[in-house]
Amino acid sequence: MKVLLDSNIILRLFQPDHSHSTIAESAIMKLEQLGFSPCFIPQNIYEFWVVASKTQNRNSCSEAE
C-alpha cells in the first residue's frame, strides 16, 4: 500500500541538522519495514521547492509576525 508523505517529512530529510531529521528518516524506514511504499505527489514537490528556495531567515518563525 502506498502512503503519501507530508511535505514536512520530505523537507526534514534534506535538513540533516534539523532536530526532526532523524525522526523523519526513522518513520520512513518503519513504514518500509511494515510493507508500505512511501510516495509523494507534485504538490509535495511544489511545497518543497517553495520552502527550500527561500533564504533561511525567511523560513524561520519570529514572535513579531
PDB file of N, H, CA, C and O in Angstrom:
ATOM      1  N   MET A   1       0.839  -1.169   0.000  1.00  0.00           N
ATOM      2  CA  MET A   1       0.000   0.000   0.000  1.00  0.00           C
ATOM      3  C   MET A   1       0.893   1.245   0.000  1.00  0.00           C
ATOM      4  O   MET A   1       1.916   1.302   0.683  1.00  0.00           O
ATOM      5  N   LYS A   2       0.477   2.223  -0.779  1.00  0.00           N
ATOM      6  H   LYS A   2      -0.353   2.176  -1.334  1.00  0.00           H
ATOM      7  CA  LYS A   2       1.227   3.476  -0.834  1.00  0.00           C
ATOM      8  C   LYS A   2       0.787   4.399   0.299  1.00  0.00           C
ATOM      9  O   LYS A   2      -0.385   4.436   0.674  1.00  0.00           O
ATOM     10  N   VAL A   3       1.750   5.140   0.833  1.00  0.00           N
ATOM     11  H   VAL A   3       2.702   5.111   0.528  1.00  0.00           H
ATOM     12  CA  VAL A   3       1.490   6.112   1.892  1.00  0.00           C
ATOM     13  C   VAL A   3       2.046   7.453   1.429  1.00  0.00           C
ATOM     14  O   VAL A   3       3.228   7.561   1.102  1.00  0.00           O
ATOM     15  N   LEU A   4       1.198   8.465   1.403  1.00  0.00           N
ATOM     16  H   LEU A   4       0.238   8.377   1.669  1.00  0.00           H
ATOM     17  CA  LEU A   4       1.609   9.801   0.983  1.00  0.00           C
ATOM     18  C   LEU A   4       2.406  10.469   2.093  1.00  0.00           C
ATOM     19  O   LEU A   4       1.938  10.586   3.225  1.00  0.00           O
ATOM     20  N   LEU A   5       3.610  10.905   1.758  1.00  0.00           N
ATOM     21  H   LEU A   5       3.990  10.811   0.837  1.00  0.00           H
ATOM     22  CA  LEU A   5       4.454  11.604   2.723  1.00  0.00           C
ATOM     23  C   LEU A   5       4.068  13.073   2.770  1.00  0.00           C
ATOM     24  O   LEU A   5       3.854  13.699   1.732  1.00  0.00           O
ATOM     25  N   ASP A   6       3.981  13.608   3.948  1.00  0.00           N
ATOM     26  H   ASP A   6       4.155  13.099   4.791  1.00  0.00           H
ATOM     27  CA  ASP A   6       3.745  15.031   4.121  1.00  0.00           C
ATOM     28  C   ASP A   6       4.991  15.797   3.674  1.00  0.00           C
ATOM     29  O   ASP A   6       6.113  15.307   3.804  1.00  0.00           O
ATOM     30  N   SER A   7       4.782  16.983   3.154  1.00  0.00           N
ATOM     31  H   SER A   7       3.871  17.381   3.048  1.00  0.00           H
ATOM     32  CA  SER A   7       5.899  17.800   2.672  1.00  0.00           C
ATOM     33  C   SER A   7       6.931  18.061   3.767  1.00  0.00           C
ATOM     34  O   SER A   7       8.125  18.149   3.481  1.00  0.00           O
ATOM     35  N   ASN A   8       6.490  18.184   4.998  1.00  0.00           N
ATOM     36  H   ASN A   8       5.520  18.113   5.231  1.00  0.00           H
ATOM     37  CA  ASN A   8       7.428  18.436   6.100  1.00  0.00           C
ATOM     38  C   ASN A   8       8.374  17.255   6.314  1.00  0.00           C
ATOM     39  O   ASN A   8       9.536  17.450   6.670  1.00  0.00           O
ATOM     40  N   ILE A   9       7.889  16.047   6.101  1.00  0.00           N
ATOM     41  H   ILE A   9       6.945  15.889   5.812  1.00  0.00           H
ATOM     42  CA  ILE A   9       8.753  14.869   6.221  1.00  0.00           C
ATOM     43  C   ILE A   9       9.854  14.932   5.160  1.00  0.00           C
ATOM     44  O   ILE A   9      11.027  14.703   5.453  1.00  0.00           O
ATOM     45  N   ILE A  10       9.459  15.244   3.933  1.00  0.00           N
ATOM     46  H   ILE A  10       8.506  15.430   3.695  1.00  0.00           H
ATOM     47  CA  ILE A  10      10.429  15.338   2.840  1.00  0.00           C
ATOM     48  C   ILE A  10      11.446  16.442   3.125  1.00  0.00           C
ATOM     49  O   ILE A  10      12.644  16.261   2.911  1.00  0.00           O
ATOM     50  N   LEU A  11      10.967  17.575   3.605  1.00  0.00           N
ATOM     51  H   LEU A  11       9.994  17.723   3.779  1.00  0.00           H
ATOM     52  CA  LEU A  11      11.876  18.685   3.930  1.00  0.00           C
ATOM     53  C   LEU A  11      12.903  18.278   4.974  1.00  0.00           C
ATOM     54  O   LEU A  11      14.083  18.604   4.845  1.00  0.00           O
ATOM     55  N   ARG A  12      12.466  17.571   6.001  1.00  0.00           N
ATOM     56  H   ARG A  12      11.508  17.305   6.105  1.00  0.00           H
ATOM     57  CA  ARG A  12      13.383  17.187   7.077  1.00  0.00           C
ATOM     58  C   ARG A  12      14.469  16.239   6.587  1.00  0.00           C
ATOM     59  O   ARG A  12      15.577  16.241   7.124  1.00  0.00           O
ATOM     60  N   LEU A  13      14.169  15.432   5.581  1.00  0.00           N
ATOM     61  H   LEU A  13      13.269  15.430   5.145  1.00  0.00           H
ATOM     62  CA  LEU A  13      15.181  14.533   5.027  1.00  0.00           C
ATOM     63  C   LEU A  13      16.335  15.300   4.399  1.00  0.00           C
ATOM     64  O   LEU A  13      17.463  14.811   4.343  1.00  0.00           O
ATOM     65  N   PHE A  14      16.042  16.503   3.929  1.00  0.00           N
ATOM     66  H   PHE A  14      15.126  16.901   3.975  1.00  0.00           H
ATOM     67  CA  PHE A  14      17.067  17.329   3.289  1.00  0.00           C
ATOM     68  C   PHE A  14      17.667  18.362   4.238  1.00  0.00           C
ATOM     69  O   PHE A  14      18.411  19.247   3.816  1.00  0.00           O
ATOM     70  N   GLN A  15      17.338  18.242   5.518  1.00  0.00           N
ATOM     71  H   GLN A  15      16.733  17.523   5.861  1.00  0.00           H
ATOM     72  CA  GLN A  15      17.896  19.117   6.548  1.00  0.00           C
ATOM     73  C   GLN A  15      18.505  18.250   7.649  1.00  0.00           C
ATOM     74  O   GLN A  15      17.933  18.136   8.732  1.00  0.00           O
ATOM     75  N   PRO A  16      19.656  17.640   7.382  1.00  0.00           N
ATOM     76  CA  PRO A  16      20.228  16.705   8.357  1.00  0.00           C
ATOM     77  C   PRO A  16      20.557  17.323   9.712  1.00  0.00           C
ATOM     78  O   PRO A  16      20.680  16.596  10.698  1.00  0.00           O
ATOM     79  N   ASP A  17      20.702  18.631   9.786  1.00  0.00           N
ATOM     80  H   ASP A  17      20.603  19.222   8.985  1.00  0.00           H
ATOM     81  CA  ASP A  17      20.985  19.283  11.069  1.00  0.00           C
ATOM     82  C   ASP A  17      19.720  19.604  11.858  1.00  0.00           C
ATOM     83  O   ASP A  17      19.804  20.018  13.015  1.00  0.00           O
ATOM     84  N   HIS A  18      18.561  19.420  11.255  1.00  0.00           N
ATOM     85  H   HIS A  18      18.493  19.084  10.315  1.00  0.00           H
ATOM     86  CA  HIS A  18      17.295  19.721  11.934  1.00  0.00           C
ATOM     87  C   HIS A  18      17.012  18.640  12.980  1.00  0.00           C
ATOM     88  O   HIS A  18      17.320  17.467  12.768  1.00  0.00           O
ATOM     89  N   SER A  19      16.434  19.037  14.091  1.00  0.00           N
ATOM     90  H   SER A  19      16.184  19.989  14.264  1.00  0.00           H
ATOM     91  CA  SER A  19      16.172  18.090  15.185  1.00  0.00           C
ATOM     92  C   SER A  19      15.180  16.989  14.799  1.00  0.00           C
ATOM     93  O   SER A  19      15.156  15.940  15.442  1.00  0.00           O
ATOM     94  N   HIS A  20      14.370  17.205  13.773  1.00  0.00           N
ATOM     95  H   HIS A  20      14.390  18.057  13.250  1.00  0.00           H
ATOM     96  CA  HIS A  20      13.389  16.200  13.358  1.00  0.00           C
ATOM     97  C   HIS A  20      13.859  15.336  12.184  1.00  0.00           C
ATOM     98  O   HIS A  20      13.122  14.463  11.726  1.00  0.00           O
ATOM     99  N   SER A  21      15.051  15.567  11.708  1.00  0.00           N
ATOM    100  H   SER A  21      15.649  16.277  12.081  1.00  0.00           H
ATOM    101  CA  SER A  21      15.564  14.815  10.564  1.00  0.00           C
ATOM    102  C   SER A  21      15.636  13.322  10.853  1.00  0.00           C
ATOM    103  O   SER A  21      15.198  12.509  10.038  1.00  0.00           O
ATOM    104  N   THR A  22      16.175  12.964  11.983  1.00  0.00           N
ATOM    105  H   THR A  22      16.530  13.625  12.645  1.00  0.00           H
ATOM    106  CA  THR A  22      16.312  11.552  12.351  1.00  0.00           C
ATOM    107  C   THR A  22      14.947  10.902  12.527  1.00  0.00           C
ATOM    108  O   THR A  22      14.751   9.750  12.143  1.00  0.00           O
ATOM    109  N   ILE A  23      14.011  11.634  13.104  1.00  0.00           N
ATOM    110  H   ILE A  23      14.170  12.570  13.417  1.00  0.00           H
ATOM    111  CA  ILE A  23      12.656  11.109  13.304  1.00  0.00           C
ATOM    112  C   ILE A  23      11.989  10.838  11.960  1.00  0.00           C
ATOM    113  O   ILE A  23      11.347   9.804  11.779  1.00  0.00           O
ATOM    114  N   ALA A  24      12.140  11.763  11.022  1.00  0.00           N
ATOM    115  H   ALA A  24      12.661  12.604  11.168  1.00  0.00           H
ATOM    116  CA  ALA A  24      11.548  11.593   9.693  1.00  0.00           C
ATOM    117  C   ALA A  24      12.139  10.375   8.994  1.00  0.00           C
ATOM    118  O   ALA A  24      11.413   9.581   8.396  1.00  0.00           O
ATOM    119  N   GLU A  25      13.447  10.235   9.071  1.00  0.00           N
ATOM    120  H   GLU A  25      14.036  10.881   9.557  1.00  0.00           H
ATOM    121  CA  GLU A  25      14.104   9.099   8.433  1.00  0.00           C
ATOM    122  C   GLU A  25      13.661   7.782   9.069  1.00  0.00           C
ATOM    123  O   GLU A  25      13.407   6.803   8.368  1.00  0.00           O
ATOM    124  N   SER A  26      13.571   7.763  10.386  1.00  0.00           N
ATOM    125  H   SER A  26      13.777   8.558  10.956  1.00  0.00           H
ATOM    126  CA  SER A  26      13.135   6.550  11.091  1.00  0.00           C
ATOM    127  C   SER A  26      11.696   6.179  10.742  1.00  0.00           C
ATOM    128  O   SER A  26      11.373   5.001  10.589  1.00  0.00           O
ATOM    129  N   ALA A  27      10.845   7.176  10.618  1.00  0.00           N
ATOM    130  H   ALA A  27      11.107   8.133  10.742  1.00  0.00           H
ATOM    131  CA  ALA A  27       9.440   6.923  10.283  1.00  0.00           C
ATOM    132  C   ALA A  27       9.310   6.295   8.901  1.00  0.00           C
ATOM    133  O   ALA A  27       8.527   5.366   8.705  1.00  0.00           O
ATOM    134  N   ILE A  28      10.073   6.803   7.951  1.00  0.00           N
ATOM    135  H   ILE A  28      10.709   7.558   8.110  1.00  0.00           H
ATOM    136  CA  ILE A  28      10.028   6.250   6.598  1.00  0.00           C
ATOM    137  C   ILE A  28      10.569   4.822   6.589  1.00  0.00           C
ATOM    138  O   ILE A  28      10.003   3.945   5.938  1.00  0.00           O
ATOM    139  N   MET A  29      11.649   4.593   7.302  1.00  0.00           N
ATOM    140  H   MET A  29      12.110   5.305   7.832  1.00  0.00           H
ATOM    141  CA  MET A  29      12.200   3.239   7.370  1.00  0.00           C
ATOM    142  C   MET A  29      11.202   2.269   8.000  1.00  0.00           C
ATOM    143  O   MET A  29      11.080   1.128   7.554  1.00  0.00           O
ATOM    144  N   LYS A  30      10.494   2.714   9.030  1.00  0.00           N
ATOM    145  H   LYS A  30      10.594   3.640   9.393  1.00  0.00           H
ATOM    146  CA  LYS A  30       9.498   1.869   9.691  1.00  0.00           C
ATOM    147  C   LYS A  30       8.355   1.539   8.737  1.00  0.00           C
ATOM    148  O   LYS A  30       7.895   0.399   8.682  1.00  0.00           O
ATOM    149  N   LEU A  31       7.898   2.541   7.983  1.00  0.00           N
ATOM    150  H   LEU A  31       8.272   3.468   8.028  1.00  0.00           H
ATOM    151  CA  LEU A  31       6.838   2.302   7.001  1.00  0.00           C
ATOM    152  C   LEU A  31       7.269   1.225   6.001  1.00  0.00           C
ATOM    153  O   LEU A  31       6.497   0.323   5.675  1.00  0.00           O
ATOM    154  N   GLU A  32       8.504   1.329   5.520  1.00  0.00           N
ATOM    155  H   GLU A  32       9.132   2.062   5.784  1.00  0.00           H
ATOM    156  CA  GLU A  32       9.007   0.357   4.557  1.00  0.00           C
ATOM    157  C   GLU A  32       9.117  -1.040   5.175  1.00  0.00           C
ATOM    158  O   GLU A  32       8.828  -2.036   4.512  1.00  0.00           O
ATOM    159  N   GLN A  33       9.533  -1.114   6.436  1.00  0.00           N
ATOM    160  H   GLN A  33       9.768  -0.305   6.975  1.00  0.00           H
ATOM    161  CA  GLN A  33       9.633  -2.398   7.127  1.00  0.00           C
ATOM    162  C   GLN A  33       8.256  -3.055   7.266  1.00  0.00           C
ATOM    163  O   GLN A  33       8.137  -4.280   7.248  1.00  0.00           O
ATOM    164  N   LEU A  34       7.222  -2.221   7.404  1.00  0.00           N
ATOM    165  H   LEU A  34       7.319  -1.226   7.419  1.00  0.00           H
ATOM    166  CA  LEU A  34       5.859  -2.736   7.547  1.00  0.00           C
ATOM    167  C   LEU A  34       5.203  -3.043   6.201  1.00  0.00           C
ATOM    168  O   LEU A  34       4.048  -3.468   6.150  1.00  0.00           O
ATOM    169  N   GLY A  35       5.943  -2.826   5.114  1.00  0.00           N
ATOM    170  H   GLY A  35       6.880  -2.481   5.155  1.00  0.00           H
ATOM    171  CA  GLY A  35       5.433  -3.164   3.796  1.00  0.00           C
ATOM    172  C   GLY A  35       4.746  -2.024   3.053  1.00  0.00           C
ATOM    173  O   GLY A  35       4.157  -2.246   1.995  1.00  0.00           O
ATOM    174  N   PHE A  36       4.812  -0.827   3.583  1.00  0.00           N
ATOM    175  H   PHE A  36       5.291  -0.647   4.442  1.00  0.00           H
ATOM    176  CA  PHE A  36       4.217   0.326   2.921  1.00  0.00           C
ATOM    177  C   PHE A  36       5.222   0.938   1.951  1.00  0.00           C
ATOM    178  O   PHE A  36       6.432   0.776   2.110  1.00  0.00           O
ATOM    179  N   SER A  37       4.711   1.639   0.953  1.00  0.00           N
ATOM    180  H   SER A  37       3.728   1.770   0.824  1.00  0.00           H
ATOM    181  CA  SER A  37       5.550   2.321  -0.027  1.00  0.00           C
ATOM    182  C   SER A  37       5.356   3.825   0.105  1.00  0.00           C
ATOM    183  O   SER A  37       4.366   4.367  -0.387  1.00  0.00           O
ATOM    184  N   PRO A  38       6.293   4.507   0.764  1.00  0.00           N
ATOM    185  CA  PRO A  38       6.183   5.970   0.877  1.00  0.00           C
ATOM    186  C   PRO A  38       6.247   6.607  -0.511  1.00  0.00           C
ATOM    187  O   PRO A  38       7.061   6.209  -1.344  1.00  0.00           O
ATOM    188  N   CYS A  39       5.394   7.586  -0.754  1.00  0.00           N
ATOM    189  H   CYS A  39       4.732   7.910  -0.077  1.00  0.00           H
ATOM    190  CA  CYS A  39       5.399   8.262  -2.044  1.00  0.00           C
ATOM    191  C   CYS A  39       5.085   9.744  -1.849  1.00  0.00           C
ATOM    192  O   CYS A  39       4.692  10.176  -0.765  1.00  0.00           O
ATOM    193  N   PHE A  40       5.265  10.498  -2.909  1.00  0.00           N
ATOM    194  H   PHE A  40       5.584  10.147  -3.789  1.00  0.00           H
ATOM    195  CA  PHE A  40       4.912  11.908  -2.888  1.00  0.00           C
ATOM    196  C   PHE A  40       4.262  12.263  -4.207  1.00  0.00           C
ATOM    197  O   PHE A  40       4.338  11.503  -5.172  1.00  0.00           O
ATOM    198  N   ILE A  41       3.626  13.415  -4.247  1.00  0.00           N
ATOM    199  H   ILE A  41       3.564  14.033  -3.464  1.00  0.00           H
ATOM    200  CA  ILE A  41       2.886  13.863  -5.421  1.00  0.00           C
ATOM    201  C   ILE A  41       3.420  15.231  -5.852  1.00  0.00           C
ATOM    202  O   ILE A  41       4.191  15.844  -5.115  1.00  0.00           O
ATOM    203  N   PRO A  42       3.029  15.714  -7.017  1.00  0.00           N
ATOM    204  CA  PRO A  42       3.526  17.017  -7.475  1.00  0.00           C
ATOM    205  C   PRO A  42       3.327  18.150  -6.459  1.00  0.00           C
ATOM    206  O   PRO A  42       4.165  19.048  -6.378  1.00  0.00           O
ATOM    207  N   GLN A  43       2.262  18.127  -5.702  1.00  0.00           N
ATOM    208  H   GLN A  43       1.580  17.398  -5.768  1.00  0.00           H
ATOM    209  CA  GLN A  43       2.041  19.162  -4.683  1.00  0.00           C
ATOM    210  C   GLN A  43       3.184  19.171  -3.671  1.00  0.00           C
ATOM    211  O   GLN A  43       3.624  20.238  -3.246  1.00  0.00           O
ATOM    212  N   ASN A  44       3.670  17.982  -3.281  1.00  0.00           N
ATOM    213  H   ASN A  44       3.312  17.115  -3.627  1.00  0.00           H
ATOM    214  CA  ASN A  44       4.800  17.898  -2.352  1.00  0.00           C
ATOM    215  C   ASN A  44       6.051  18.530  -2.944  1.00  0.00           C
ATOM    216  O   ASN A  44       6.793  19.231  -2.256  1.00  0.00           O
ATOM    217  N   ILE A  45       6.274  18.274  -4.226  1.00  0.00           N
ATOM    218  H   ILE A  45       5.671  17.705  -4.785  1.00  0.00           H
ATOM    219  CA  ILE A  45       7.445  18.836  -4.899  1.00  0.00           C
ATOM    220  C   ILE A  45       7.347  20.357  -4.920  1.00  0.00           C
ATOM    221  O   ILE A  45       8.334  21.048  -4.664  1.00  0.00           O
ATOM    222  N   TYR A  46       6.173  20.876  -5.220  1.00  0.00           N
ATOM    223  H   TYR A  46       5.371  20.315  -5.428  1.00  0.00           H
ATOM    224  CA  TYR A  46       5.967  22.325  -5.237  1.00  0.00           C
ATOM    225  C   TYR A  46       6.226  22.921  -3.853  1.00  0.00           C
ATOM    226  O   TYR A  46       6.953  23.906  -3.725  1.00  0.00           O
ATOM    227  N   GLU A  47       5.631  22.322  -2.820  1.00  0.00           N
ATOM    228  H   GLU A  47       5.041  21.522  -2.925  1.00  0.00           H
ATOM    229  CA  GLU A  47       5.806  22.838  -1.458  1.00  0.00           C
ATOM    230  C   GLU A  47       7.274  22.762  -1.034  1.00  0.00           C
ATOM    231  O   GLU A  47       7.790  23.679  -0.396  1.00  0.00           O
ATOM    232  N   PHE A  48       7.939  21.669  -1.390  1.00  0.00           N
ATOM    233  H   PHE A  48       7.521  20.923  -1.908  1.00  0.00           H
ATOM    234  CA  PHE A  48       9.360  21.534  -1.083  1.00  0.00           C
ATOM    235  C   PHE A  48      10.143  22.664  -1.741  1.00  0.00           C
ATOM    236  O   PHE A  48      10.969  23.306  -1.093  1.00  0.00           O
ATOM    237  N   TRP A  49       9.890  22.905  -3.008  1.00  0.00           N
ATOM    238  H   TRP A  49       9.219  22.383  -3.534  1.00  0.00           H
ATOM    239  CA  TRP A  49      10.615  23.938  -3.756  1.00  0.00           C
ATOM    240  C   TRP A  49      10.396  25.318  -3.140  1.00  0.00           C
ATOM    241  O   TRP A  49      11.344  26.094  -3.013  1.00  0.00           O
ATOM    242  N   VAL A  50       9.166  25.630  -2.759  1.00  0.00           N
ATOM    243  H   VAL A  50       8.396  25.000  -2.862  1.00  0.00           H
ATOM    244  CA  VAL A  50       8.863  26.937  -2.178  1.00  0.00           C
ATOM    245  C   VAL A  50       9.691  27.165  -0.915  1.00  0.00           C
ATOM    246  O   VAL A  50      10.279  28.231  -0.736  1.00  0.00           O
ATOM    247  N   VAL A  51       9.733  26.170  -0.050  1.00  0.00           N
ATOM    248  H   VAL A  51       9.256  25.303  -0.196  1.00  0.00           H
ATOM    249  CA  VAL A  51      10.459  26.314   1.216  1.00  0.00           C
ATOM    250  C   VAL A  51      11.970  26.240   0.990  1.00  0.00           C
ATOM    251  O   VAL A  51      12.720  27.052   1.532  1.00  0.00           O
ATOM    252  N   ALA A  52      12.411  25.281   0.201  1.00  0.00           N
ATOM    253  H   ALA A  52      11.802  24.621  -0.239  1.00  0.00           H
ATOM    254  CA  ALA A  52      13.846  25.071   0.007  1.00  0.00           C
ATOM    255  C   ALA A  52      14.518  26.219  -0.739  1.00  0.00           C
ATOM    256  O   ALA A  52      15.721  26.430  -0.589  1.00  0.00           O
ATOM    257  N   SER A  53      13.770  26.950  -1.529  1.00  0.00           N
ATOM    258  H   SER A  53      12.793  26.778  -1.652  1.00  0.00           H
ATOM    259  CA  SER A  53      14.380  28.029  -2.310  1.00  0.00           C
ATOM    260  C   SER A  53      14.361  29.373  -1.587  1.00  0.00           C
ATOM    261  O   SER A  53      14.891  30.357  -2.104  1.00  0.00           O
ATOM    262  N   LYS A  54      13.758  29.428  -0.403  1.00  0.00           N
ATOM    263  H   LYS A  54      13.327  28.629   0.016  1.00  0.00           H
ATOM    264  CA  LYS A  54      13.775  30.660   0.393  1.00  0.00           C
ATOM    265  C   LYS A  54      15.062  30.735   1.195  1.00  0.00           C
ATOM    266  O   LYS A  54      15.691  29.715   1.476  1.00  0.00           O
ATOM    267  N   THR A  55      15.443  31.933   1.557  1.00  0.00           N
ATOM    268  H   THR A  55      14.932  32.762   1.329  1.00  0.00           H
ATOM    269  CA  THR A  55      16.600  32.079   2.431  1.00  0.00           C
ATOM    270  C   THR A  55      16.233  31.607   3.832  1.00  0.00           C
ATOM    271  O   THR A  55      15.055  31.566   4.188  1.00  0.00           O
ATOM    272  N   GLN A  56      17.224  31.257   4.612  1.00  0.00           N
ATOM    273  H   GLN A  56      18.181  31.290   4.323  1.00  0.00           H
ATOM    274  CA  GLN A  56      16.988  30.702   5.945  1.00  0.00           C
ATOM    275  C   GLN A  56      16.154  31.633   6.825  1.00  0.00           C
ATOM    276  O   GLN A  56      15.249  31.172   7.521  1.00  0.00           O
ATOM    277  N   ASN A  57      16.445  32.929   6.804  1.00  0.00           N
ATOM    278  H   ASN A  57      17.181  33.303   6.239  1.00  0.00           H
ATOM    279  CA  ASN A  57      15.710  33.841   7.685  1.00  0.00           C
ATOM    280  C   ASN A  57      14.248  34.001   7.259  1.00  0.00           C
ATOM    281  O   ASN A  57      13.418  34.379   8.085  1.00  0.00           O
ATOM    282  N   ARG A  58      13.913  33.729   6.014  1.00  0.00           N
ATOM    283  H   ARG A  58      14.587  33.421   5.343  1.00  0.00           H
ATOM    284  CA  ARG A  58      12.523  33.806   5.550  1.00  0.00           C
ATOM    285  C   ARG A  58      11.726  32.581   5.965  1.00  0.00           C
ATOM    286  O   ARG A  58      10.497  32.634   5.992  1.00  0.00           O
ATOM    287  N   ASN A  59      12.399  31.471   6.290  1.00  0.00           N
ATOM    288  H   ASN A  59      13.398  31.428   6.268  1.00  0.00           H
ATOM    289  CA  ASN A  59      11.719  30.247   6.697  1.00  0.00           C
ATOM    290  C   ASN A  59      11.514  30.175   8.206  1.00  0.00           C
ATOM    291  O   ASN A  59      10.752  29.337   8.688  1.00  0.00           O
ATOM    292  N   SER A  60      12.171  31.025   8.936  1.00  0.00           N
ATOM    293  H   SER A  60      12.790  31.706   8.545  1.00  0.00           H
ATOM    294  CA  SER A  60      12.084  30.982  10.394  1.00  0.00           C
ATOM    295  C   SER A  60      10.862  31.761  10.866  1.00  0.00           C
ATOM    296  O   SER A  60      10.501  32.792  10.297  1.00  0.00           O
ATOM    297  N   CYS A  61      10.244  31.251  11.906  1.00  0.00           N
ATOM    298  H   CYS A  61      10.537  30.414  12.368  1.00  0.00           H
ATOM    299  CA  CYS A  61       9.127  31.959  12.526  1.00  0.00           C
ATOM    300  C   CYS A  61       9.681  32.953  13.537  1.00  0.00           C
ATOM    301  O   CYS A  61      10.639  32.661  14.254  1.00  0.00           O
ATOM    302  N   SER A  62       9.087  34.088  13.583  1.00  0.00           N
ATOM    303  H   SER A  62       8.309  34.325  13.001  1.00  0.00           H
ATOM    304  CA  SER A  62       9.510  35.055  14.602  1.00  0.00           C
ATOM    305  C   SER A  62       8.294  35.442  15.415  1.00  0.00           C
ATOM    306  O   SER A  62       7.164  35.379  14.931  1.00  0.00           O
ATOM    307  N   GLU A  63       8.526  35.837  16.638  1.00  0.00           N
ATOM    308  H   GLU A  63       9.444  35.888  17.031  1.00  0.00           H
ATOM    309  CA  GLU A  63       7.434  36.220  17.515  1.00  0.00           C
ATOM    310  C   GLU A  63       6.778  37.511  17.061  1.00  0.00           C
ATOM    311  O   GLU A  63       5.644  37.793  17.450  1.00  0.00           O
ATOM    312  N   ALA A  64       7.459  38.298  16.251  1.00  0.00           N
ATOM    313  H   ALA A  64       8.380  38.069  15.935  1.00  0.00           H
ATOM    314  CA  ALA A  64       6.911  39.560  15.795  1.00  0.00           C
ATOM    315  C   ALA A  64       5.842  39.377  14.730  1.00  0.00           C
ATOM    316  O   ALA A  64       5.037  40.280  14.500  1.00  0.00           O
ATOM    317  N   GLU A  65       5.824  38.220  14.077  1.00  0.00           N
ATOM    318  H   GLU A  65       6.478  37.487  14.264  1.00  0.00           H
ATOM    319  CA  GLU A  65       4.865  38.005  12.998  1.00  0.00           C
ATOM    320  C   GLU A  65       3.488  37.700  13.519  1.00  0.00           C
ATOM    321  O   GLU A  65       2.563  37.492  12.733  1.00  0.00           O
TER     322      GLU A  65
END
